[in-house]
Amino acid sequence: MAAALAAQGWMVVTGAGPGIMQAAVAGAGPDKSTGVSIRLPFEEHPDATVQEDPNVVTMKYFFTRKLMLVKESSGFICLPGGFGTLDEMFELLTLQQTGKAEPVPIVLLDAPGGTHWTGLKRFVDEQLIPSGVIAPNDFERVLITDSVEAAVQELTGFWRNYDSLRWVGDTLVLRLRHDPTDDEMESLNRRFGDFAIEGGIQRVEPLRAERQDDDRLDLPRIALRLEPHHVGELFLLIRAIDQLPSAG
């Protein structure tokens, strides 16, 4: 997986530990990998393979380590693991669900034929959704797969047309790589018009705050006054944007 992403120019960031993390570093290669390790009382040093790597930083606290792993990342791949892995995965989902982090692709990648993540999906479907503690589509933001090809497509496809977002007051601006047609705008409004408090989804020129910051001014953009309860569903709108015929 790491080798496939590095071949497309992606930098792979890991927790700088042994096992799967070490495999990701080896797959991506030294020029396309970096690590954020954690000091633990029963481990004196990071894994020997990465200890001498200048691309490795060591954190004392888990919360700072997670911040460094998440802050600049454009996608996430979670592999089978224990409490630490699940803690990191659930925090990612919580940040996405509550709008405290921008939407990004999340892949739960299993070994071929593995059941680690399908077991979690079963728990979500049988316990969390029926009890009403999460919305029915909250878990749709992740891809569960044992295919490296499908995982790579999920990560890269998320950025096929969508580029970035910015809040300007209560207006959400989505910057795109391709300008949608009139018919596509009509379709987006039919499907997601209820995401807007009023006025629907509209094409816009760069707003004043964007112009002042010289912020992605060359890109086409659409904007809406987002109804706050829909912030956790932005991934649905972004996926639809990525699938527009105008995206090529």
Secondary structure, DSSP 8 states (H G I E B T S, - for coil): -HHHHHHTT--EEE---STHHHHHHHHH-GGGEEEEEE-BTTBSSS-HHHHT-TTEEEESSHHHHHHHHHHT-S-EEE-S--HHHHHHHHHHHHHHHHTSS----EEEE--TT--HHHHHHHHIIIIIHHHTSS-TTGGGGEEEES-HHHHHHHHHHTTSSEEEEEEETTEEEEEESS---HHHHHHHHHHHGGGBSSS-SEEE---HHHHHTT-STTS-EEEE-B-GGGGGGHHHHHHHHHT-GGG-
